[in-house]
Amino acid sequence: MSPSDLLEIAYRHTVAEENGDYEGTLATLEANPVYELFPVGLRMSGMDAARRYYRHFFDNVAPLWDEMEPITDA
């Protein structure tokens, strides 16, 4: 995949997340996604784990976005 292809997928992923589009977000992932969160050392892999993660994200985290204020440099 070319860098421009990867950027297009990243853009579609971001738009899907912003729109609360669960299936659209999942459609931007590889068949066997891997997430590694540093420095805590958490690792999850596979589409089942991604589905659980994004279900939790859309149900519990994304609704809080409306309550958040961006941090800007003053």
PDB file of N, CA, C and O in Angstrom, chain B, residues numbered from 101:
ATOM      1  N   MET B 101       0.844  -1.180   0.000  1.00  0.00           N
ATOM      2  CA  MET B 101       0.000   0.000   0.000  1.00  0.00           C
ATOM      3  C   MET B 101       0.891   1.246   0.000  1.00  0.00           C
ATOM      4  O   MET B 101       1.912   1.290   0.686  1.00  0.00           O
ATOM      5  N   SER B 102       0.502   2.225  -0.756  1.00  0.00           N
ATOM      6  CA  SER B 102       1.289   3.457  -0.839  1.00  0.00           C
ATOM      7  C   SER B 102       0.993   4.360   0.363  1.00  0.00           C
ATOM      8  O   SER B 102      -0.029   4.188   1.028  1.00  0.00           O
ATOM      9  N   PRO B 103       1.872   5.310   0.642  1.00  0.00           N
ATOM     10  CA  PRO B 103       1.595   6.259   1.716  1.00  0.00           C
ATOM     11  C   PRO B 103       0.278   7.015   1.517  1.00  0.00           C
ATOM     12  O   PRO B 103      -0.437   7.274   2.485  1.00  0.00           O
ATOM     13  N   SER B 104      -0.044   7.367   0.284  1.00  0.00           N
ATOM     14  CA  SER B 104      -1.310   8.082   0.052  1.00  0.00           C
ATOM     15  C   SER B 104      -2.512   7.175   0.321  1.00  0.00           C
ATOM     16  O   SER B 104      -3.548   7.649   0.788  1.00  0.00           O
ATOM     17  N   ASP B 105      -2.387   5.872   0.031  1.00  0.00           N
ATOM     18  CA  ASP B 105      -3.459   4.926   0.360  1.00  0.00           C
ATOM     19  C   ASP B 105      -3.661   4.858   1.872  1.00  0.00           C
ATOM     20  O   ASP B 105      -4.793   4.863   2.358  1.00  0.00           O
ATOM     21  N   LEU B 106      -2.551   4.796   2.610  1.00  0.00           N
ATOM     22  CA  LEU B 106      -2.634   4.741   4.067  1.00  0.00           C
ATOM     23  C   LEU B 106      -3.240   6.014   4.639  1.00  0.00           C
ATOM     24  O   LEU B 106      -4.026   5.955   5.586  1.00  0.00           O
ATOM     25  N   LEU B 107      -2.885   7.164   4.076  1.00  0.00           N
ATOM     26  CA  LEU B 107      -3.475   8.428   4.532  1.00  0.00           C
ATOM     27  C   LEU B 107      -4.974   8.472   4.272  1.00  0.00           C
ATOM     28  O   LEU B 107      -5.735   8.975   5.098  1.00  0.00           O
ATOM     29  N   GLU B 108      -5.398   7.949   3.134  1.00  0.00           N
ATOM     30  CA  GLU B 108      -6.835   7.906   2.819  1.00  0.00           C
ATOM     31  C   GLU B 108      -7.580   7.035   3.825  1.00  0.00           C
ATOM     32  O   GLU B 108      -8.657   7.408   4.289  1.00  0.00           O
ATOM     33  N   ILE B 109      -7.020   5.891   4.162  1.00  0.00           N
ATOM     34  CA  ILE B 109      -7.654   5.008   5.143  1.00  0.00           C
ATOM     35  C   ILE B 109      -7.705   5.688   6.509  1.00  0.00           C
ATOM     36  O   ILE B 109      -8.720   5.620   7.202  1.00  0.00           O
ATOM     37  N   ALA B 110      -6.616   6.341   6.892  1.00  0.00           N
ATOM     38  CA  ALA B 110      -6.592   7.047   8.176  1.00  0.00           C
ATOM     39  C   ALA B 110      -7.650   8.150   8.201  1.00  0.00           C
ATOM     40  O   ALA B 110      -8.309   8.353   9.220  1.00  0.00           O
ATOM     41  N   TYR B 111      -7.813   8.854   7.099  1.00  0.00           N
ATOM     42  CA  TYR B 111      -8.830   9.899   7.009  1.00  0.00           C
ATOM     43  C   TYR B 111     -10.225   9.301   7.158  1.00  0.00           C
ATOM     44  O   TYR B 111     -11.040   9.809   7.929  1.00  0.00           O
ATOM     45  N   ARG B 112     -10.502   8.225   6.424  1.00  0.00           N
ATOM     46  CA  ARG B 112     -11.819   7.574   6.524  1.00  0.00           C
ATOM     47  C   ARG B 112     -12.076   7.076   7.940  1.00  0.00           C
ATOM     48  O   ARG B 112     -13.201   7.159   8.433  1.00  0.00           O
ATOM     49  N   HIS B 113     -11.045   6.562   8.595  1.00  0.00           N
ATOM     50  CA  HIS B 113     -11.173   6.080   9.968  1.00  0.00           C
ATOM     51  C   HIS B 113     -11.555   7.230  10.899  1.00  0.00           C
ATOM     52  O   HIS B 113     -12.459   7.099  11.725  1.00  0.00           O
ATOM     53  N   THR B 114     -10.856   8.356  10.756  1.00  0.00           N
ATOM     54  CA  THR B 114     -11.137   9.518  11.603  1.00  0.00           C
ATOM     55  C   THR B 114     -12.554  10.035  11.381  1.00  0.00           C
ATOM     56  O   THR B 114     -13.262  10.338  12.342  1.00  0.00           O
ATOM     57  N   VAL B 115     -12.966  10.136  10.143  1.00  0.00           N
ATOM     58  CA  VAL B 115     -14.319  10.612   9.835  1.00  0.00           C
ATOM     59  C   VAL B 115     -15.366   9.654  10.401  1.00  0.00           C
ATOM     60  O   VAL B 115     -16.367  10.095  10.965  1.00  0.00           O
ATOM     61  N   ALA B 116     -15.145   8.352  10.256  1.00  0.00           N
ATOM     62  CA  ALA B 116     -16.086   7.370  10.789  1.00  0.00           C
ATOM     63  C   ALA B 116     -16.190   7.493  12.307  1.00  0.00           C
ATOM     64  O   ALA B 116     -17.292   7.457  12.854  1.00  0.00           O
ATOM     65  N   GLU B 117     -15.053   7.636  12.992  1.00  0.00           N
ATOM     66  CA  GLU B 117     -15.084   7.809  14.453  1.00  0.00           C
ATOM     67  C   GLU B 117     -15.851   9.073  14.824  1.00  0.00           C
ATOM     68  O   GLU B 117     -16.713   9.041  15.702  1.00  0.00           O
ATOM     69  N   GLU B 118     -15.543  10.180  14.164  1.00  0.00           N
ATOM     70  CA  GLU B 118     -16.205  11.452  14.479  1.00  0.00           C
ATOM     71  C   GLU B 118     -17.710  11.379  14.270  1.00  0.00           C
ATOM     72  O   GLU B 118     -18.468  12.052  14.970  1.00  0.00           O
ATOM     73  N   ASN B 119     -18.148  10.564  13.310  1.00  0.00           N
ATOM     74  CA  ASN B 119     -19.578  10.438  13.013  1.00  0.00           C
ATOM     75  C   ASN B 119     -20.263   9.329  13.802  1.00  0.00           C
ATOM     76  O   ASN B 119     -21.452   9.072  13.614  1.00  0.00           O
ATOM     77  N   GLY B 120     -19.511   8.670  14.686  1.00  0.00           N
ATOM     78  CA  GLY B 120     -20.108   7.598  15.481  1.00  0.00           C
ATOM     79  C   GLY B 120     -20.453   6.377  14.649  1.00  0.00           C
ATOM     80  O   GLY B 120     -21.371   5.631  14.990  1.00  0.00           O
ATOM     81  N   ASP B 121     -19.735   6.168  13.572  1.00  0.00           N
ATOM     82  CA  ASP B 121     -20.015   5.083  12.633  1.00  0.00           C
ATOM     83  C   ASP B 121     -19.187   3.846  13.014  1.00  0.00           C
ATOM     84  O   ASP B 121     -18.047   3.690  12.577  1.00  0.00           O
ATOM     85  N   TYR B 122     -19.772   2.987  13.821  1.00  0.00           N
ATOM     86  CA  TYR B 122     -19.100   1.782  14.315  1.00  0.00           C
ATOM     87  C   TYR B 122     -18.640   0.884  13.173  1.00  0.00           C
ATOM     88  O   TYR B 122     -17.465   0.525  13.105  1.00  0.00           O
ATOM     89  N   GLU B 123     -19.548   0.521  12.282  1.00  0.00           N
ATOM     90  CA  GLU B 123     -19.195  -0.381  11.174  1.00  0.00           C
ATOM     91  C   GLU B 123     -18.211   0.276  10.210  1.00  0.00           C
ATOM     92  O   GLU B 123     -17.310  -0.386   9.694  1.00  0.00           O
ATOM     93  N   GLY B 124     -18.379   1.575   9.967  1.00  0.00           N
ATOM     94  CA  GLY B 124     -17.451   2.281   9.095  1.00  0.00           C
ATOM     95  C   GLY B 124     -16.047   2.333   9.680  1.00  0.00           C
ATOM     96  O   GLY B 124     -15.062   2.230   8.949  1.00  0.00           O
ATOM     97  N   THR B 125     -15.957   2.490  10.982  1.00  0.00           N
ATOM     98  CA  THR B 125     -14.655   2.483  11.646  1.00  0.00           C
ATOM     99  C   THR B 125     -14.005   1.115  11.503  1.00  0.00           C
ATOM    100  O   THR B 125     -12.832   1.018  11.142  1.00  0.00           O
ATOM    101  N   LEU B 126     -14.754   0.063  11.782  1.00  0.00           N
ATOM    102  CA  LEU B 126     -14.212  -1.292  11.670  1.00  0.00           C
ATOM    103  C   LEU B 126     -13.780  -1.604  10.240  1.00  0.00           C
ATOM    104  O   LEU B 126     -12.818  -2.341  10.022  1.00  0.00           O
ATOM    105  N   ALA B 127     -14.490  -1.045   9.275  1.00  0.00           N
ATOM    106  CA  ALA B 127     -14.168  -1.310   7.868  1.00  0.00           C
ATOM    107  C   ALA B 127     -12.811  -0.746   7.461  1.00  0.00           C
ATOM    108  O   ALA B 127     -12.263  -1.142   6.433  1.00  0.00           O
ATOM    109  N   THR B 128     -12.263   0.176   8.256  1.00  0.00           N
ATOM    110  CA  THR B 128     -10.958   0.748   7.927  1.00  0.00           C
ATOM    111  C   THR B 128      -9.798  -0.052   8.506  1.00  0.00           C
ATOM    112  O   THR B 128      -8.637   0.277   8.261  1.00  0.00           O
ATOM    113  N   LEU B 129     -10.099  -1.097   9.270  1.00  0.00           N
ATOM    114  CA  LEU B 129      -9.054  -1.880   9.924  1.00  0.00           C
ATOM    115  C   LEU B 129      -8.588  -3.036   9.055  1.00  0.00           C
ATOM    116  O   LEU B 129      -9.295  -3.480   8.151  1.00  0.00           O
ATOM    117  N   GLU B 130      -7.379  -3.515   9.346  1.00  0.00           N
ATOM    118  CA  GLU B 130      -6.873  -4.732   8.718  1.00  0.00           C
ATOM    119  C   GLU B 130      -7.687  -5.918   9.221  1.00  0.00           C
ATOM    120  O   GLU B 130      -8.426  -5.796  10.199  1.00  0.00           O
ATOM    121  N   ALA B 131      -7.557  -7.052   8.565  1.00  0.00           N
ATOM    122  CA  ALA B 131      -8.292  -8.253   8.975  1.00  0.00           C
ATOM    123  C   ALA B 131      -7.898  -8.715  10.371  1.00  0.00           C
ATOM    124  O   ALA B 131      -8.733  -9.253  11.099  1.00  0.00           O
ATOM    125  N   ASN B 132      -6.643  -8.513  10.758  1.00  0.00           N
ATOM    126  CA  ASN B 132      -6.174  -8.923  12.075  1.00  0.00           C
ATOM    127  C   ASN B 132      -5.441  -7.748  12.731  1.00  0.00           C
ATOM    128  O   ASN B 132      -4.213  -7.753  12.814  1.00  0.00           O
ATOM    129  N   PRO B 133      -6.197  -6.730  13.200  1.00  0.00           N
ATOM    130  CA  PRO B 133      -5.551  -5.548  13.768  1.00  0.00           C
ATOM    131  C   PRO B 133      -4.806  -5.881  15.062  1.00  0.00           C
ATOM    132  O   PRO B 133      -5.195  -6.777  15.811  1.00  0.00           O
ATOM    133  N   VAL B 134      -3.743  -5.148  15.299  1.00  0.00           N
ATOM    134  CA  VAL B 134      -2.960  -5.284  16.522  1.00  0.00           C
ATOM    135  C   VAL B 134      -2.804  -3.900  17.141  1.00  0.00           C
ATOM    136  O   VAL B 134      -2.431  -2.944  16.461  1.00  0.00           O
ATOM    137  N   TYR B 135      -3.093  -3.802  18.434  1.00  0.00           N
ATOM    138  CA  TYR B 135      -2.936  -2.563  19.186  1.00  0.00           C
ATOM    139  C   TYR B 135      -1.921  -2.820  20.283  1.00  0.00           C
ATOM    140  O   TYR B 135      -2.042  -3.791  21.029  1.00  0.00           O
ATOM    141  N   GLU B 136      -0.923  -1.956  20.386  1.00  0.00           N
ATOM    142  CA  GLU B 136       0.063  -2.031  21.449  1.00  0.00           C
ATOM    143  C   GLU B 136       0.122  -0.663  22.110  1.00  0.00           C
ATOM    144  O   GLU B 136       0.482   0.324  21.468  1.00  0.00           O
ATOM    145  N   LEU B 137      -0.227  -0.599  23.379  1.00  0.00           N
ATOM    146  CA  LEU B 137      -0.284   0.667  24.100  1.00  0.00           C
ATOM    147  C   LEU B 137       0.895   0.767  25.057  1.00  0.00           C
ATOM    148  O   LEU B 137       1.014   0.003  26.015  1.00  0.00           O
ATOM    149  N   PHE B 138       1.752   1.719  24.774  1.00  0.00           N
ATOM    150  CA  PHE B 138       2.925   1.945  25.609  1.00  0.00           C
ATOM    151  C   PHE B 138       2.694   3.180  26.450  1.00  0.00           C
ATOM    152  O   PHE B 138       1.998   4.077  25.974  1.00  0.00           O
ATOM    153  N   PRO B 139       3.199   3.302  27.622  1.00  0.00           N
ATOM    154  CA  PRO B 139       4.166   2.415  28.246  1.00  0.00           C
ATOM    155  C   PRO B 139       3.538   1.316  29.096  1.00  0.00           C
ATOM    156  O   PRO B 139       4.258   0.571  29.762  1.00  0.00           O
ATOM    157  N   VAL B 140       2.219   1.199  29.088  1.00  0.00           N
ATOM    158  CA  VAL B 140       1.578   0.220  29.984  1.00  0.00           C
ATOM    159  C   VAL B 140       1.764  -1.219  29.536  1.00  0.00           C
ATOM    160  O   VAL B 140       1.571  -2.138  30.332  1.00  0.00           O
ATOM    161  N   GLY B 141       2.131  -1.434  28.289  1.00  0.00           N
ATOM    162  CA  GLY B 141       2.383  -2.790  27.813  1.00  0.00           C
ATOM    163  C   GLY B 141       1.132  -3.568  27.455  1.00  0.00           C
ATOM    164  O   GLY B 141       1.183  -4.790  27.318  1.00  0.00           O
ATOM    165  N   LEU B 142       0.013  -2.884  27.301  1.00  0.00           N
ATOM    166  CA  LEU B 142      -1.224  -3.557  26.907  1.00  0.00           C
ATOM    167  C   LEU B 142      -1.148  -3.889  25.418  1.00  0.00           C
ATOM    168  O   LEU B 142      -0.760  -3.052  24.603  1.00  0.00           O
ATOM    169  N   ARG B 143      -1.521  -5.105  25.081  1.00  0.00           N
ATOM    170  CA  ARG B 143      -1.543  -5.526  23.684  1.00  0.00           C
ATOM    171  C   ARG B 143      -2.835  -6.285  23.429  1.00  0.00           C
ATOM    172  O   ARG B 143      -3.210  -7.163  24.205  1.00  0.00           O
ATOM    173  N   MET B 144      -3.502  -5.949  22.356  1.00  0.00           N
ATOM    174  CA  MET B 144      -4.675  -6.720  21.945  1.00  0.00           C
ATOM    175  C   MET B 144      -4.586  -6.927  20.448  1.00  0.00           C
ATOM    176  O   MET B 144      -4.054  -6.091  19.718  1.00  0.00           O
ATOM    177  N   SER B 145      -5.111  -8.047  20.006  1.00  0.00           N
ATOM    178  CA  SER B 145      -5.058  -8.338  18.579  1.00  0.00           C
ATOM    179  C   SER B 145      -6.298  -9.089  18.151  1.00  0.00           C
ATOM    180  O   SER B 145      -6.961  -9.749  18.952  1.00  0.00           O
ATOM    181  N   GLY B 146      -6.593  -8.974  16.871  1.00  0.00           N
ATOM    182  CA  GLY B 146      -7.726  -9.670  16.289  1.00  0.00           C
ATOM    183  C   GLY B 146      -8.958  -8.798  16.162  1.00  0.00           C
ATOM    184  O   GLY B 146      -9.130  -7.828  16.900  1.00  0.00           O
ATOM    185  N   MET B 147      -9.808  -9.155  15.220  1.00  0.00           N
ATOM    186  CA  MET B 147     -11.011  -8.367  14.961  1.00  0.00           C
ATOM    187  C   MET B 147     -12.004  -8.438  16.116  1.00  0.00           C
ATOM    188  O   MET B 147     -12.703  -7.459  16.376  1.00  0.00           O
ATOM    189  N   ASP B 148     -12.087  -9.571  16.815  1.00  0.00           N
ATOM    190  CA  ASP B 148     -12.999  -9.654  17.957  1.00  0.00           C
ATOM    191  C   ASP B 148     -12.617  -8.641  19.040  1.00  0.00           C
ATOM    192  O   ASP B 148     -13.486  -7.982  19.610  1.00  0.00           O
ATOM    193  N   ALA B 149     -11.331  -8.520  19.317  1.00  0.00           N
ATOM    194  CA  ALA B 149     -10.864  -7.546  20.307  1.00  0.00           C
ATOM    195  C   ALA B 149     -11.144  -6.123  19.823  1.00  0.00           C
ATOM    196  O   ALA B 149     -11.555  -5.269  20.609  1.00  0.00           O
ATOM    197  N   ALA B 150     -10.925  -5.869  18.543  1.00  0.00           N
ATOM    198  CA  ALA B 150     -11.195  -4.536  17.991  1.00  0.00           C
ATOM    199  C   ALA B 150     -12.677  -4.202  18.088  1.00  0.00           C
ATOM    200  O   ALA B 150     -13.044  -3.075  18.422  1.00  0.00           O
ATOM    201  N   ARG B 151     -13.525  -5.177  17.797  1.00  0.00           N
ATOM    202  CA  ARG B 151     -14.968  -4.939  17.926  1.00  0.00           C
ATOM    203  C   ARG B 151     -15.342  -4.592  19.358  1.00  0.00           C
ATOM    204  O   ARG B 151     -16.116  -3.660  19.577  1.00  0.00           O
ATOM    205  N   ARG B 152     -14.816  -5.315  20.335  1.00  0.00           N
ATOM    206  CA  ARG B 152     -15.110  -5.015  21.746  1.00  0.00           C
ATOM    207  C   ARG B 152     -14.596  -3.630  22.116  1.00  0.00           C
ATOM    208  O   ARG B 152     -15.285  -2.855  22.779  1.00  0.00           O
ATOM    209  N   TYR B 153     -13.381  -3.331  21.681  1.00  0.00           N
ATOM    210  CA  TYR B 153     -12.794  -2.026  21.983  1.00  0.00           C
ATOM    211  C   TYR B 153     -13.670  -0.903  21.419  1.00  0.00           C
ATOM    212  O   TYR B 153     -14.038   0.022  22.144  1.00  0.00           O
ATOM    213  N   TYR B 154     -14.001  -0.983  20.131  1.00  0.00           N
ATOM    214  CA  TYR B 154     -14.768   0.095  19.520  1.00  0.00           C
ATOM    215  C   TYR B 154     -16.213   0.149  20.019  1.00  0.00           C
ATOM    216  O   TYR B 154     -16.806   1.228  20.054  1.00  0.00           O
ATOM    217  N   ARG B 155     -16.782  -0.973  20.400  1.00  0.00           N
ATOM    218  CA  ARG B 155     -18.123  -0.928  20.992  1.00  0.00           C
ATOM    219  C   ARG B 155     -18.066  -0.141  22.297  1.00  0.00           C
ATOM    220  O   ARG B 155     -18.915   0.713  22.552  1.00  0.00           O
ATOM    221  N   HIS B 156     -17.048  -0.437  23.129  1.00  0.00           N
ATOM    222  CA  HIS B 156     -16.867   0.316  24.381  1.00  0.00           C
ATOM    223  C   HIS B 156     -16.595   1.792  24.079  1.00  0.00           C
ATOM    224  O   HIS B 156     -17.162   2.678  24.717  1.00  0.00           O
ATOM    225  N   PHE B 157     -15.733   2.042  23.111  1.00  0.00           N
ATOM    226  CA  PHE B 157     -15.387   3.415  22.745  1.00  0.00           C
ATOM    227  C   PHE B 157     -16.623   4.214  22.342  1.00  0.00           C
ATOM    228  O   PHE B 157     -16.838   5.313  22.854  1.00  0.00           O
ATOM    229  N   PHE B 158     -17.434   3.682  21.436  1.00  0.00           N
ATOM    230  CA  PHE B 158     -18.611   4.420  20.969  1.00  0.00           C
ATOM    231  C   PHE B 158     -19.693   4.535  22.031  1.00  0.00           C
ATOM    232  O   PHE B 158     -20.423   5.525  22.063  1.00  0.00           O
ATOM    233  N   ASP B 159     -19.805   3.547  22.893  1.00  0.00           N
ATOM    234  CA  ASP B 159     -20.845   3.588  23.928  1.00  0.00           C
ATOM    235  C   ASP B 159     -20.455   4.434  25.136  1.00  0.00           C
ATOM    236  O   ASP B 159     -21.320   5.035  25.772  1.00  0.00           O
ATOM    237  N   ASN B 160     -19.155   4.487  25.460  1.00  0.00           N
ATOM    238  CA  ASN B 160     -18.750   5.094  26.724  1.00  0.00           C
ATOM    239  C   ASN B 160     -17.796   6.282  26.619  1.00  0.00           C
ATOM    240  O   ASN B 160     -17.813   7.156  27.485  1.00  0.00           O
ATOM    241  N   VAL B 161     -16.982   6.333  25.598  1.00  0.00           N
ATOM    242  CA  VAL B 161     -15.981   7.396  25.498  1.00  0.00           C
ATOM    243  C   VAL B 161     -16.434   8.513  24.563  1.00  0.00           C
ATOM    244  O   VAL B 161     -16.412   9.683  24.944  1.00  0.00           O
ATOM    245  N   ALA B 162     -16.837   8.171  23.370  1.00  0.00           N
ATOM    246  CA  ALA B 162     -17.223   9.181  22.388  1.00  0.00           C
ATOM    247  C   ALA B 162     -18.309  10.135  22.889  1.00  0.00           C
ATOM    248  O   ALA B 162     -18.253  11.323  22.571  1.00  0.00           O
ATOM    249  N   PRO B 163     -19.306   9.660  23.667  1.00  0.00           N
ATOM    250  CA  PRO B 163     -20.319  10.615  24.155  1.00  0.00           C
ATOM    251  C   PRO B 163     -19.742  11.730  25.032  1.00  0.00           C
ATOM    252  O   PRO B 163     -20.368  12.778  25.186  1.00  0.00           O
ATOM    253  N   LEU B 164     -18.561  11.515  25.604  1.00  0.00           N
ATOM    254  CA  LEU B 164     -17.941  12.537  26.450  1.00  0.00           C
ATOM    255  C   LEU B 164     -17.303  13.652  25.639  1.00  0.00           C
ATOM    256  O   LEU B 164     -16.994  14.708  26.190  1.00  0.00           O
ATOM    257  N   TRP B 165     -17.095  13.443  24.332  1.00  0.00           N
ATOM    258  CA  TRP B 165     -16.444  14.453  23.499  1.00  0.00           C
ATOM    259  C   TRP B 165     -17.164  15.781  23.544  1.00  0.00           C
ATOM    260  O   TRP B 165     -16.517  16.828  23.534  1.00  0.00           O
ATOM    261  N   ASP B 166     -18.484  15.768  23.593  1.00  0.00           N
ATOM    262  CA  ASP B 166     -19.244  17.020  23.601  1.00  0.00           C
ATOM    263  C   ASP B 166     -18.964  17.838  24.855  1.00  0.00           C
ATOM    264  O   ASP B 166     -19.148  19.055  24.861  1.00  0.00           O
ATOM    265  N   GLU B 167     -18.519  17.171  25.915  1.00  0.00           N
ATOM    266  CA  GLU B 167     -18.247  17.856  27.171  1.00  0.00           C
ATOM    267  C   GLU B 167     -16.804  18.350  27.268  1.00  0.00           C
ATOM    268  O   GLU B 167     -16.461  19.054  28.218  1.00  0.00           O
ATOM    269  N   MET B 168     -15.957  17.994  26.306  1.00  0.00           N
ATOM    270  CA  MET B 168     -14.549  18.351  26.364  1.00  0.00           C
ATOM    271  C   MET B 168     -14.287  19.681  25.690  1.00  0.00           C
ATOM    272  O   MET B 168     -14.975  20.071  24.747  1.00  0.00           O
ATOM    273  N   GLU B 169     -13.281  20.364  26.193  1.00  0.00           N
ATOM    274  CA  GLU B 169     -12.825  21.620  25.605  1.00  0.00           C
ATOM    275  C   GLU B 169     -11.408  21.402  25.082  1.00  0.00           C
ATOM    276  O   GLU B 169     -10.590  20.795  25.774  1.00  0.00           O
ATOM    277  N   PRO B 170     -11.103  21.878  23.890  1.00  0.00           N
ATOM    278  CA  PRO B 170      -9.734  21.725  23.383  1.00  0.00           C
ATOM    279  C   PRO B 170      -8.751  22.551  24.203  1.00  0.00           C
ATOM    280  O   PRO B 170      -9.094  23.616  24.716  1.00  0.00           O
ATOM    281  N   ILE B 171      -7.547  22.056  24.318  1.00  0.00           N
ATOM    282  CA  ILE B 171      -6.476  22.788  24.993  1.00  0.00           C
ATOM    283  C   ILE B 171      -5.710  23.545  23.911  1.00  0.00           C
ATOM    284  O   ILE B 171      -5.275  22.964  22.917  1.00  0.00           O
ATOM    285  N   THR B 172      -5.557  24.827  24.117  1.00  0.00           N
ATOM    286  CA  THR B 172      -4.820  25.638  23.150  1.00  0.00           C
ATOM    287  C   THR B 172      -3.668  26.329  23.845  1.00  0.00           C
ATOM    288  O   THR B 172      -3.719  26.583  25.049  1.00  0.00           O
ATOM    289  N   ASP B 173      -2.641  26.628  23.096  1.00  0.00           N
ATOM    290  CA  ASP B 173      -1.515  27.389  23.649  1.00  0.00           C
ATOM    291  C   ASP B 173      -1.924  28.844  23.723  1.00  0.00           C
ATOM    292  O   ASP B 173      -2.431  29.417  22.759  1.00  0.00           O
ATOM    293  N   ALA B 174      -1.696  29.428  24.881  1.00  0.00           N
ATOM    294  CA  ALA B 174      -2.069  30.843  25.066  1.00  0.00           C
ATOM    295  C   ALA B 174      -0.884  31.746  24.868  1.00  0.00           C
ATOM    296  O   ALA B 174      -1.011  32.965  24.984  1.00  0.00           O
TER     297      ALA B 174
END
